[in-house]
């Protein structure tokens, strides 16, 4: 049995340059690509050496493509000006269709400088060729290692688009100070020297950082080529082949497992070449006795086949984990080694400064230079601030992270400003600042490290020497970096929510996004901290936690939301609303759509986008699931399935009945609405839409159909909940977090792989069966909020 060969990385790169969705534009893309990589655009000799292989196969494929095309002699060839104009039209179409992120390579190939052509035409051409060939090379290498997504390459391709379209040309101004034909190491040094002059331009700084990452990865590839030689390439692409051999004399069946080279990338082997390889002796093969005698179920005496199968599975599992760098990451320390080290640190040498410093790095999760920058406060304030308030102007120096070392208090203070987030700038002027102080008790063993109002000075050399002696004595293999990272590693291994993890590690509200909207109780954070110290062997006396929550006033908590929705539910039960429903009034349609959006938003946590719930076939009432396509991916669908609680299913059924009534309506002025309802039931348009009254039109088209957009949702919800458009995602996450739902399930429900990694991971791969456990929790929460289903036209 021969395993199917994986797809050729070169073919996958070619498909990104010439996607099937743009078949009609392939000739235009080929023309622009040939222009972009033309040999008269001179790069440095080192770049030519690194990128020569990809430049060669691209040229050969373009030549073959041109020979296969049969131009019509009756049609005059298009001029260069018309081809450039067509390229710009295609770029605008990709942007208008919101498919640009799927075709970054195509956009880079088509991009042409729009401003400052006289000064920057040659510079832009060199930058474009360098970026395009580097991106093709790195993408091919990624695909050969089964890496499908790479944010650095996407950002580098976007740099070309920005350089082409920006009128001020900040990136081109920066590049004009460089010589892009210099050797790689020299070019990287020059970029790093020029970078501080543009530090105030954050956009340009990000673009320069992207360019640096691409160049550094080319340097890594150069080093691999110099060190690896040809042997690595010979053994890089292999597959296993199982061939049974039966020996008639001994009646023994032997299975030979051999590795065959597939020569993936440039060309595959023909059937004849594979046969030659099979007959050629090789040291990469294994012979196994798989059967003895005529009885096919008889176990061979020389081997336990079941044990061999289990061994094979364990080897495959270990290789899979090794590929993910999970147990083999040198930056991760083993828990048993850390426990042994802590016992050694706490035994007999408690007053040695270097030993105390090592213990402090392990407890606080900081490296020693960062830890020394924390202020030490031995005198407390006259008055501690209340929840959500800061210290006064006279004691403003206490507003920050630091260490309290007093007779009755020895703790690490984590200070955060929560509400004034850059995400919602429009609300900052209306909302008060919200702060919180988190005091994390520290073990008493660390008190001798504090002298007066500072930590005892310890050099890095002393720390390394002390740690080396301890490792030699107790047979450990640990580094200073492993000690400072162990807290983060422990939090991740125990699947602690990112909000709590960010608080304990001293991240800002921007760095641990859930902090800006999760209503976390202090007790939940302190419980994790005490568990961590207990596992280290440095347990402290549990201190009573303040009866307050860590949260932002940007979003209401559960109690406030229930109060707001109680008034809303009372409004829906008024006689006037019931009359609108019974009289088939078009104004009731918008009330029903808004109520459906409210329930679905809270039940699914979907991102607010246009037509966020798609067509009627997006949900299955029998399976109680809904398909969400609220995020765009590049190489794969960003859709995900989420479970639906019973209330959401009941509301969708009420909406479906309402659309059936609306489709049969013959009321003057509702012709467009009736047609839209029928189209929605036939899965020809989104199932949710607004009806807007057009007073300037004639009576035959009084009510017009309007799509669901982010702005229209904000307008319709303004009288109900005047909150940012994504408030429901924050509310759902806060509730699931309060129910102690594991973080990976919350991230899967909301479409994250990991918080902060949305753009690196298009969607979560968690099992739907695991997500189904969230539906009862969400149903209980919706009932607690007092929400009920709203019937459609004519229903009681």
For each residue, the residues with C-beta under 8 A, 3 or more apart:
1: 241 242
2: 239 241 260
3: 239 240 241
4:
5: 239 262 264 268
6: 146 264
7: 11 12
8: 11 12 264 265 268
9: 12 13 139 140 141 143 144 264 265
10: 13 14 57 140 265 266
11: 7 8 14 15
12: 7 8 9 15 16 143
13: 9 10 16 17 136 139 140 143
14: 10 11 17 18 61
15: 11 12 18 19 20
16: 12 13 19 105 139
17: 13 14 29 33 105 106 109 136
18: 14 15 22 26 29 30
19: 15 16 22 102 103 106
20: 15 23
21: 99 102 103
22: 18 19 25 26 29 90 103 106
23: 20 26
24:
25: 22 28 29 90 106
26: 18 22 23 29 30 65
27: 30 31 69
28: 25 31 32 83 86 87 90 110
29: 17 18 22 25 26 32 33 106 109 110
30: 18 26 27 33 34 62 65 66
31: 27 28 34 35 83
32: 28 29 35 36 83 87 109 110
33: 17 29 30 36 37 58 62 109
34: 30 31 37 38 62
35: 31 32 38
36: 32 33 41 109 125 128 129 132
37: 33 34 41 55 58 59 129 132 133
38: 34 35 41 129
39:
40:
41: 36 37 38 125 126 129
42: 126 181
43: 47 48 51 126 129 130 180 181
44: 47 48 180 181 182 183 187
45: 48 49
46: 49 50 183 184 222
47: 43 44 50 51 130 133 181 184 218
48: 43 44 45 51 52 55
49: 45 46 52
50: 46 47 137 218 221 222 225
51: 43 47 48 54 55 133 134 137
52: 48 49 55 56
53: 56 57 137
54: 51 57 58 133 136 137 140
55: 37 48 51 52 58 59 133
56: 52 53 59 60
57: 10 53 54 60 61 266
58: 33 37 54 55 61 62 136
59: 37 55 56 62 63
60: 56 57 63 64
61: 14 57 58 64 65
62: 30 33 34 58 59 65 66
63: 59 60 66 67
64: 60 61 67 68
65: 26 30 61 62 68 69
66: 30 62 63 69
67: 63 64
68: 64 65
69: 27 65 66
70:
71: 75 77
72: 75
73:
74:
75: 71 72
76:
77: 71
78: 82 83 86
79: 82 83
80: 83 84
81: 84 85
82: 78 79 85 86
83: 28 31 32 78 79 80 86 87
84: 80 81 87 88 112
85: 81 82 88 89
86: 28 78 82 83 89 90
87: 28 32 83 84 90 91 110 112
88: 84 85 91 92 110 112
89: 85 86 92 93
90: 22 25 28 86 87 93 94 106 110
91: 87 88 94 95 107 110 111
92: 88 89 95 96
93: 89 90 96 97
94: 90 91 97 99 100 103 106 107
95: 91 92 98 100
96: 92 93
97: 93 94
98: 95 632
99: 21 94 102 103 632
100: 94 95 103 104 107
101: 104 154 632 633 634
102: 19 21 99 632 633 634 635
103: 19 21 22 94 99 100 106 107
104: 100 101 107 108 154 157 158 634
105: 16 17 108 109 132 135 136 157
106: 17 19 22 25 29 90 94 103 109 110
107: 91 94 100 103 104 110 111 157 160 161
108: 104 105 111 128 131 132 135 157 160 161
109: 17 29 32 33 36 105 106 132
110: 28 29 32 87 88 90 91 106 107
111: 91 107 108 128 160 161 163 164 165
112: 84 87 88 164
113: 116 117 120 121 124 163 164
114: 117 164 165 167
115: 166 167 169
116: 113 119 120 169 172
117: 113 114 120 121
118: 121
119: 116 123
120: 113 116 117 123 124 169 172 176
121: 113 117 118 124 125
122: 125 126
123: 119 120 126 127 172 175 176 180
124: 113 120 121 127 128 163 164 172
125: 36 41 121 122 128 129
126: 41 42 43 122 123 129 130 180 181
127: 123 124 130 131 160 163 172 175 180
128: 36 108 111 124 125 131 132 160
129: 36 37 38 41 43 125 126 132 133
130: 43 47 126 127 133 134 180
131: 108 127 128 134 135 156 157 159 160 211 214
132: 36 37 105 108 109 128 129 135 136 157 160
133: 37 47 51 54 55 129 130 136 137
134: 51 130 131 137 138 156 214 215 218
135: 105 108 131 132 138 139 153 156 157 214
136: 13 17 54 58 105 132 133 139 140
137: 50 51 53 54 133 134 140 141 218 221
138: 134 135 141 142 150 152 153 214 217 218 221
139: 9 13 16 135 136 142 143 150 153
140: 9 10 13 54 136 137 143 144 265
141: 9 137 138 144 145 221
142: 138 139 145 147 148 150 153
143: 9 12 13 139 140 146 147 148
144: 9 140 141 236 264 265
145: 141 142
146: 6 143
147: 142 143 150
148: 142 143 635 636
149: 634 635 760 761 762
150: 138 139 142 147 153 154
151: 154 155 759 760
152: 138 155 156 210 213 214 217
153: 135 138 139 142 150 156 157 214
154: 101 104 150 151 157 158 634
155: 151 152 158 159 206 210
156: 131 134 135 152 153 159 160 210 211 213 214
157: 104 105 107 108 131 132 135 153 154 160 161
158: 104 154 155 161 162
159: 131 155 156 162 163 171 207 210 211
160: 107 108 111 127 128 131 132 156 157 163 164
161: 107 108 111 157 158 164 165
162: 158 159 165 166 171 207
163: 111 113 124 127 159 160 166 169 171 172 175
164: 111 112 113 114 124 160 161
165: 111 114 161 162
166: 115 162 163 169 170 171 172
167: 114 115
168:
169: 115 116 120 163 166 172 173
170: 166 173 174 198 201 203 204
171: 159 162 163 166 174 175 204 207 208
172: 116 120 123 124 127 163 166 169 175 176
173: 169 170 176 177
174: 170 171 177 178 194 198 204 208
175: 123 127 163 171 172 178 180
176: 120 123 172 173
177: 173 174 194
178: 174 175 182 187 190 191 194
179: 182 187 190
180: 43 44 123 126 127 130 175 187
181: 42 43 44 47 126
182: 44 178 179 186 187 190
183: 44 46 186 187
184: 46 47 187 188 215 218 219 222
185: 188 189 219
186: 182 183 189 190
187: 44 178 179 180 182 183 184 190 191 215
188: 184 185 191 192 212 215 216 219
189: 185 186 192 193
190: 178 179 182 186 187 193 194
191: 178 187 188 194 195 208 211 212 215
192: 188 189 195 212
193: 189 190 196
194: 174 177 178 190 191 197 198
195: 191 192 198 199 205 208
196: 193 199
197: 194
198: 170 174 194 195 201 204 205 208
199: 195 196 205
200:
201: 170 198 204 205
202: 205 206
203: 170 206 207
204: 170 171 174 198 201 207 208
205: 195 198 199 201 202 208 209
206: 155 202 203 209 210
207: 159 162 171 203 204 210 211
208: 171 174 191 195 198 204 205 211 212
209: 205 206 212 213
210: 152 155 156 159 206 207 213 214
211: 131 156 159 191 207 208 214 215
212: 188 191 192 208 209 215 216
213: 152 156 209 210 216 217
214: 131 134 135 138 152 153 156 210 211 217 218
215: 134 184 187 188 191 211 212 218 219
216: 188 212 213 219 220
217: 138 152 213 214 220 221
218: 47 50 134 137 138 184 214 215 221 222
219: 184 185 188 215 216 222 223
220: 216 217 223 224
221: 50 137 138 141 217 218 224 225
222: 46 50 184 218 219 225 226
223: 219 220 226 227
224: 220 221 227 228 232
225: 50 221 222 228
226: 222 223
227: 223 224
228: 224 225 231 232 233
229: 232
230: 233 234
231: 228 234 235
232: 224 228 229 235 236
233: 228 230 236
234: 230 231 261
235: 231 232 238 261
236: 144 232 233
237: 261 262 263 264 265
238: 235 259 260 261 262 284
239: 2 3 5 259 260 262
240: 3 257 258 259 260
241: 1 2 3 257 258 259 260 278
242: 1 255 256 257
243: 255 256 258 278
244: 253 254 255 256 290
245: 253 254 255 256
246: 252 253 254
247: 250 251 252 253 254
248: 251
249:
250: 247 292
251: 247 248 292 293 294
252: 246 247 289 291 292 300
253: 244 245 246 247 289 290 291 292
254: 244 245 246 247 287 288 289 290
255: 242 243 244 245 287 288 290
256: 242 243 244 245 285 286 287 288
257: 240 241 242 285 286 287 288
258: 240 241 243 278 282 284 285 286
259: 238 239 240 241 282 284 285
260: 2 238 239 240 241 274 277 278
261: 234 235 237 238 269 277
262: 5 237 238 239 268 269
263: 237 266 267 268 269
264: 5 6 8 9 144 237 268
265: 8 9 10 140 144 237
266: 10 57 263
267: 263
268: 5 8 262 263 264
269: 261 262 263 273 274 277
270: 273 274
271: 274 275
272: 275 276
273: 269 270 276 277
274: 260 269 270 271 277 278
275: 271 272 278 279
276: 272 273 279 280
277: 260 261 269 273 274 280 282
278: 241 243 258 260 274 275
279: 275 276
280: 276 277
281:
282: 258 259 277 285
283:
284: 238 258 259
285: 256 257 258 259 282
286: 256 257 258
287: 254 255 256 257
288: 254 255 256 257 303 308
289: 252 253 254 292 300 302 303
290: 244 253 254 255 300 305
291: 252 253 296 298 300
292: 250 251 252 253 289 298 299 300 301
293: 251 298
294: 251
295: 298
296: 291
297:
298: 291 292 293 295
299: 292 304 305
300: 252 289 290 291 292 303 305
301: 292
302: 289
303: 288 289 300 307 308
304: 299 307 308
305: 290 299 300 308 309
306: 309 310
307: 303 304 310 311
308: 288 303 304 305 311 312
309: 305 306 312 313
310: 306 307 313 314
311: 307 308 314 315
312: 308 309 315 316
313: 309 310 316 317
314: 310 311 317 318
315: 311 312 318 319
316: 312 313 319 320
317: 313 314 320 321
318: 314 315 321 322
319: 315 316 322 323
320: 316 317 323 324
321: 317 318 324 326 327 328
322: 318 319 325 326 327 328
323: 319 320
324: 320 321
325: 322 328 329
326: 321 322 329
327: 321 322 332
328: 321 322 325
329: 325 326 332
330: 479
331: 481 482 485
332: 327 329 482 485 489
333: 337 338 478 482 483 485 486 489
334: 337 338
335: 338 339 490 535
336: 339 340
337: 333 334 340 341 476 477 478
338: 333 334 335 341 342 362 478 486 536
339: 335 336 342 343 535 536 537
340: 336 337 343 344 474 476
341: 337 338 344 345 358 362 470 474 476 478
342: 338 339 345 346 359 362 536 537 538
343: 339 340 346 347 537
344: 340 341 347 470 473 474
345: 341 342 349 355 356 358 359 470
346: 342 343 350 359 445 537 538
347: 343 344
348:
349: 345 352 355
350: 346 355 356 445 448
351: 356 448
352: 349 355 356 466
353: 356 357 449 456 457 458 462
354: 357 358 458 462 463 465 466
355: 345 349 350 352 358 359 466
356: 345 350 351 352 353 359 360 445 446 448 449 456
357: 353 354 360 361 368 371 449 455 456 458 463
358: 341 345 354 355 361 362 463 466 467 470 483
359: 342 345 346 355 356 362 363 445 446 538
360: 356 357 363 364 371 446 449 455
361: 357 358 364 365 366 367 368 371 480 483 484
362: 338 341 342 358 359 365 483 484 486 487 536
363: 359 360 442 443 446 487 533 536 538
364: 360 361 371 412 487
365: 361 362 484 485 486 487 488 504 505
366: 361 370 371 374 484 506
367: 361 370 371 480 481 484
368: 357 361 371 372 458 460 463 480 484
369: 372 373
370: 366 367 373 374
371: 357 360 361 364 366 367 368 374 455
372: 368 369 455 457
373: 369 370
374: 366 370 371 401 402 403 455
375: 397 400 402 403 453
376: 402 403 405 450 453 454 455
377: 380 398 402 403 404 405 406 453
378: 405 406 450 452 453
379: 406
380: 377 384 404 406 409
381: 384 391 395 398
382: 395
383:
384: 380 381 437
385: 389 390 391 435 437
386: 389
387: 436 546 548
388: 432 434 435 436 553
389: 385 386 435
390: 385 396 399 433 435
391: 381 385 395 396 398 399
392: 395 396
393: 396
394:
395: 381 382 391 392 398
396: 390 391 392 393 399
397: 375 400
398: 377 381 391 395 402
399: 390 391 396 415 435
400: 375 397 413 415
401: 374 412 413 414 415 506
402: 374 375 376 377 398 412 413 415
403: 374 375 376 377 411 412 413 442 450
404: 377 380 409 410 411 412 413 439
405: 376 377 378 409 410 447 450
406: 377 378 379 380 409 410
407:
408:
409: 380 404 405 406 439
410: 404 405 406 441 442 444 446 447
411: 403 404 439 440 441 442
412: 364 401 402 403 404 439 440 442
413: 400 401 402 403 404 437 438 439 440
414: 401 437 438 440 503 504 506
415: 399 400 401 402 435 436 437 438
416: 435 436 438 503 508 509 515
417: 420 433 434 435 509
418: 421 434 435 436 509 515 516 550 551 552
419: 428 431 432 433 434 516 552 553 554
420: 417 428 431 433
421: 418 424 428 509 510 516 552 554
422: 425 510
423: 516 724
424: 421 427 428 554 724
425: 422 428
426: 429
427: 424 430 431 554 724
428: 419 420 421 424 425 431
429: 426
430: 427
431: 419 420 427 428 434 553 554
432: 388 419 553
433: 390 417 419 420
434: 388 417 418 419 431 551 552 553
435: 385 388 389 390 399 415 416 417 418
436: 387 388 415 416 418 548 550
437: 384 385 413 414 415
438: 413 414 415 416 503 522 525 550
439: 404 409 411 412 413 543
440: 411 412 413 414 504 526 529
441: 410 411 529 530 533 540 541 543
442: 363 403 410 411 412 446 540
443: 363 446 533 538 539 540
444: 410 447 540
445: 346 350 356 359 448 538
446: 356 359 360 363 410 442 443 449 450
447: 405 410 444 450
448: 350 351 356 445
449: 353 356 357 360 446 455 456
450: 376 378 403 405 446 447 454 455 456
451: 454 455 456
452: 378
453: 375 376 377 378
454: 376 450 451
455: 357 360 371 372 374 376 449 450 451
456: 353 356 357 449 450 451
457: 353 372
458: 353 354 357 368 462 463
459: 462 463
460: 368 463 464 480
461: 464 465
462: 353 354 458 459 465 466
463: 354 357 358 368 458 459 460 466 467 480
464: 460 461 467 468 480
465: 354 461 462 468 469
466: 352 354 355 358 462 463 469 470
467: 358 463 464 470 471 478 479 480 483
468: 464 465 471 472
469: 465 466 472 473
470: 341 344 345 358 466 467 473 474 476
471: 467 468 474 475 476 477 478
472: 468 469 475
473: 344 469 470
474: 340 341 344 470 471
475: 471 472
476: 337 340 341 470 471
477: 337 471
478: 333 337 338 341 467 471 482 483
479: 330 467 482 483
480: 361 367 368 460 463 464 467 483 484
481: 331 367 484 485
482: 331 332 333 478 479 485 486
483: 333 358 361 362 467 478 479 480 486
484: 361 362 365 366 367 368 480 481
485: 331 332 333 365 481 482 488 489
486: 333 338 362 365 482 483 489 490
487: 362 363 364 365 490 491 504 505 532
488: 365 485 491 492 501 505
489: 332 333 485 486 492 493
490: 335 486 487 493 494 532 535
491: 487 488 494 496 500 501 504 505 528 532
492: 488 489 495 496 501
493: 489 490
494: 490 491 531
495: 492 742 743 744
496: 491 492 500 501 528 743
497: 500 501 514 518 737 743 746
498: 501 502 512 513 514 743 754 755 756
499: 502 503 512 514 515 518 520 737
500: 491 496 497 503 504 520 524 525 528
501: 488 491 492 496 497 498 504 505 507 512
502: 498 499 505 507 511 512 514 515
503: 414 416 438 499 500 506 507 512 515 520 525 550
504: 365 414 440 487 491 500 501 525 528 529 532
505: 365 487 488 491 501 502
506: 366 401 414 503
507: 501 502 503 511 512 515
508: 416 511 512
509: 416 417 418 421 512 513 515 516
510: 421 422 513
511: 502 507 508 756
512: 498 499 501 502 503 507 508 509 515 755
513: 498 509 510 516 755 756
514: 497 498 499 502 517 518 733 737 755
515: 416 418 499 502 503 507 509 512 518 520 550 552
516: 418 419 421 423 509 513 552 554 730
517: 514 551 552 554 555 730 731 733 734
518: 497 499 514 515 550 551 730 733 734 737
519: 549 550 551 557 558 734 738
520: 499 500 503 515 524 525 549 550 551 737
521: 524 525 545 548 549 550
522: 438 525 526 545 546 547 548 549 550
523: 526 527 545
524: 500 520 521 527 528
525: 438 500 503 504 520 521 522 528 529 550
526: 440 522 523 529 530 542 543 545
527: 523 524 530 531
528: 491 496 500 504 524 525 531 532
529: 440 441 504 525 526 532 533
530: 441 526 527 533 534 539 540 542
531: 494 527 528 534 535
532: 487 490 491 504 528 529 535 536
533: 363 441 443 529 530 536 538 539 540
534: 530 531 537 538 539
535: 335 339 490 531 532
536: 338 339 342 362 363 532 533
537: 339 342 343 346 534
538: 342 346 359 363 443 445 533 534
539: 443 530 533 534
540: 441 442 443 444 530 533 543
541: 441
542: 526 530
543: 439 441 526 540
544:
545: 521 522 523 526
546: 387 522
547: 522
548: 387 436 521 522
549: 519 520 521 522 557
550: 418 436 438 503 515 518 519 520 521 522 525
551: 418 434 517 518 519 520 555 557 734
552: 418 419 421 434 515 516 517 555
553: 388 419 431 432 434
554: 419 421 424 427 431 516 517 723 724 730
555: 517 551 552 723 727 730 731 734
556: 560 561 564 723 731
557: 519 549 551 560 561 734
558: 519 561 562 734 735 738 781 784 785
559: 562 563
560: 556 557 563 564
561: 556 557 558 564 565 731 785
562: 558 559 565 566 784 785 786
563: 559 560 566 567
564: 556 560 561 567 568 720 721
565: 561 562 568 569 785 786 787
566: 562 563 569 570 786
567: 563 564 570 571
568: 564 565 571 572 720
569: 565 566 572 573 786 787 788
570: 566 567 573 574
571: 567 568 574 577
572: 568 569 577 591 595 790
573: 569 570 577 578
574: 570 571 577 578
575: 578 579
576: 579 580
577: 571 572 573 574 580 581 588 591
578: 573 574 575 581 582
579: 575 576 582 583 585
580: 576 577 583 585 587 588 591
581: 577 578 584 585 588 791 792 793 794 795
582: 578 579 794
583: 579 580
584: 581 588 661 665 667 793 794
585: 579 580 581 588
586: 589 590 669 670 673 691 693 703
587: 580 590 591
588: 577 580 581 584 585 591 592 793
589: 586 592 593 658 662 673 691 793
590: 586 587 593 594 690 691 716
591: 572 577 580 587 588 594 595 790
592: 588 589 595 596 654 655 658 790 792
593: 589 590 596 597 655 688 689 690 708
594: 590 591 597 598 716 717 720
595: 572 591 592 598 599 651 790
596: 592 593 599 600 651 652 654 655 688 790
597: 593 594 600 601 688 708 713 717
598: 594 595 601 602 717 720 728 787
599: 595 596 602 603 647 648 651 782 787 789
600: 596 597 603 604 606 613 626 648 651 652
601: 597 598 604 605 606 728
602: 598 599 605 728 731 732 778 781 782 785 787
603: 599 600 644 645 647 648 778 782
604: 600 601 626 628 642 644 648 749
605: 601 602 642 728 729 732 733 749 750
606: 600 601 609 612 613 628 630 642 729
607: 612 630 631 726 729 751
608: 612 710 713 725 726
609: 606 612 630 631 710
610: 707 708 709 710
611: 614 686 688 707 708
612: 606 607 608 609 628 630 708
613: 600 606 618 619 626 628 686 687 688 708
614: 611 618 627 628 629 686 687
615: 618 680 683 684 685 686 687
616: 619 656 680 681 683 687
617: 683
618: 613 614 615 626 627 628 629 687
619: 613 616 625 626 627 644 652
620: 623 624 625 626
621: 624 649 652 653
622:
623: 620
624: 620 621 643 644 649 775
625: 619 620 641 642 643 644 768
626: 600 604 613 618 619 620 641 642 644 648
627: 614 618 619 639 640 641
628: 604 606 612 613 614 618 639 640 641 642 751
629: 614 618 637 638 639
630: 606 607 609 612 638 751
631: 607 609 638 751 758 762 763
632: 98 99 101 102 638
633: 101 102 636 637 638 762 763
634: 101 102 104 149 154 762
635: 102 148 149
636: 148 633 762 763
637: 629 633 763
638: 629 630 631 632 633 751 762 763
639: 627 628 629 763
640: 627 628 748 751 763 764
641: 625 626 627 628 768 771
642: 604 605 606 625 626 628 749 771
643: 624 625 768 771 772 774 775
644: 603 604 619 624 625 626 648 649 652 775
645: 603 648 649 775 776 778 779 782
646: 649 650 779
647: 599 603 650 651 779 782 783 787 788 789
648: 599 600 603 604 626 644 645 651 652
649: 621 624 644 645 646 652 653
650: 646 647 653 654 789
651: 595 596 599 600 647 648 654 655 789 790
652: 596 600 619 621 644 648 649 655 656
653: 621 649 650 656 657
654: 592 596 650 651 657 658 789 790 791 792 795
655: 592 593 596 651 652 658 659 687 688 792
656: 616 652 653 659 660 681 687
657: 653 654 660 661 791 792 795
658: 589 592 654 655 661 662 791 792 793 795
659: 655 656 662 663 677 680 681 687 792
660: 656 657 663 664 677 681
661: 584 657 658 664 665 792 793 794
662: 589 658 659 665 670 673 674 677 793
663: 659 660 674 677 678 681
664: 660 661 674
665: 584 661 662 670 673 674 677
666: 674
667: 584 670
668: 671 699 700 702
669: 586 699 700 701 702 703
670: 586 662 665 667 673 674 702 703
671: 668 674 675 700 701
672: 675 676 701 703 704 705
673: 586 589 662 665 670 676 677 691 703 705
674: 662 663 664 665 666 670 671 677 678
675: 671 672 678 679
676: 672 673 679 680 685 689 705
677: 659 660 662 663 665 673 674 680 681
678: 663 674 675 681 682
679: 675 676 682 684 685
680: 615 616 659 676 677 683 684 685 686 687 689
681: 616 656 659 660 663 677 678
682: 678 679
683: 615 616 617 680
684: 615 679 680
685: 615 676 679 680 689
686: 611 613 614 615 680 689 707 708
687: 613 614 615 616 618 655 656 659 680
688: 593 596 597 611 613 655 708
689: 593 676 680 685 686 705 706 707 708
690: 590 593 705 706 707 708 712 716
691: 586 589 590 673 703 704 705 706
692: 703 704 705 706
693: 586 702 703 704
694: 697 701 702 703 704
695:
696:
697: 694 700 701 702 704
698: 701 702
699: 668 669 702
700: 668 669 671 697
701: 669 671 672 694 697 698 704
702: 668 669 670 693 694 697 698 699
703: 586 669 670 672 673 691 692 693 694
704: 672 691 692 693 694 697 701
705: 672 673 676 689 690 691 692
706: 689 690 691 692 712
707: 610 611 686 689 690 712
708: 593 597 610 611 612 613 686 688 689 690 712 713
709: 610 712 713
710: 608 609 610 713 714 725
711: 714 715
712: 690 706 707 708 709 715 716
713: 597 608 708 709 710 716 717 725
714: 710 711 717 718 725
715: 711 712 718
716: 590 594 690 712 713 719 720
717: 594 597 598 713 714 720 721 722 723
718: 714 715 722
719: 716 722
720: 564 568 594 598 716 717
721: 564 717 727
722: 717 718 719
723: 554 555 556 717 727
724: 423 424 427 554 727
725: 608 710 713 714
726: 607 608 729 730
727: 555 721 723 724 730 731
728: 598 601 602 605 731 732
729: 605 606 607 726 732 733 750
730: 516 517 518 554 555 726 727 733 734
731: 517 555 556 561 602 727 728 734 735
732: 602 605 728 729 735 736 749 750 778
733: 514 517 518 605 729 730 736 737 746 750
734: 517 518 519 551 555 557 558 730 731 737 738
735: 558 731 732 738 739 777 778 781
736: 732 733 739 741 745 746 749 774 777 778
737: 497 499 514 518 520 733 734 740 741 746
738: 519 558 734 735
739: 735 736 777
740: 737
741: 736 737 745 746 774 777
742: 495 745 746
743: 495 496 497 498 746 747 755
744: 495 747 748 764 766
745: 736 741 742 748 749 766 770 771 773 774
746: 497 733 736 737 741 742 743 749 750
747: 743 744 750 751 752 753 754 755 764 766
748: 640 744 745 751 752 764 765 766 770 771
749: 604 605 642 732 736 745 746 771 774
750: 605 729 732 733 746 747
751: 607 628 630 631 638 640 747 748 758 763 764
752: 747 748 755 757 758 761 764
753: 747 757 758 760 761 763 764 765
754: 498 747 757 761
755: 498 512 513 514 743 747 752 758
756: 498 511 513
757: 752 753 754 760 761
758: 631 751 752 753 755 761
759: 151
760: 149 151 753 757
761: 149 752 753 754 757 758 764
762: 149 631 633 634 636 638
763: 631 633 636 637 638 639 640 751 753
764: 640 744 747 748 751 752 753 761
765: 748 753
766: 744 745 747 748 770 771
767: 770 771
768: 625 641 643 771 772
769: 772
770: 745 748 766 767 773
771: 641 642 643 745 748 749 766 767 768 774 775
772: 643 768 769 775
773: 745 770 776 777
774: 643 736 741 745 749 771 777 778
775: 624 643 644 645 771 772 778 779
776: 645 773 779 780
777: 735 736 739 741 773 774 780 781
778: 602 603 645 732 735 736 774 775 781 782
779: 645 646 647 775 776 782 783
780: 776 777 783 784
781: 558 602 735 777 778 784 785
782: 599 602 603 645 647 778 779 785 787
783: 647 779 780 786 787
784: 558 562 780 781
785: 558 561 562 565 602 781 782
786: 562 565 566 569 783
787: 565 569 598 599 602 647 782 783
788: 569 647
789: 599 647 650 651 654
790: 572 591 592 595 596 651 654
791: 581 654 657 658 795 796
792: 581 592 654 655 657 658 659 661 795
793: 581 584 588 589 658 661 662
794: 581 582 584 661
795: 581 654 657 658 791 792
796: 791
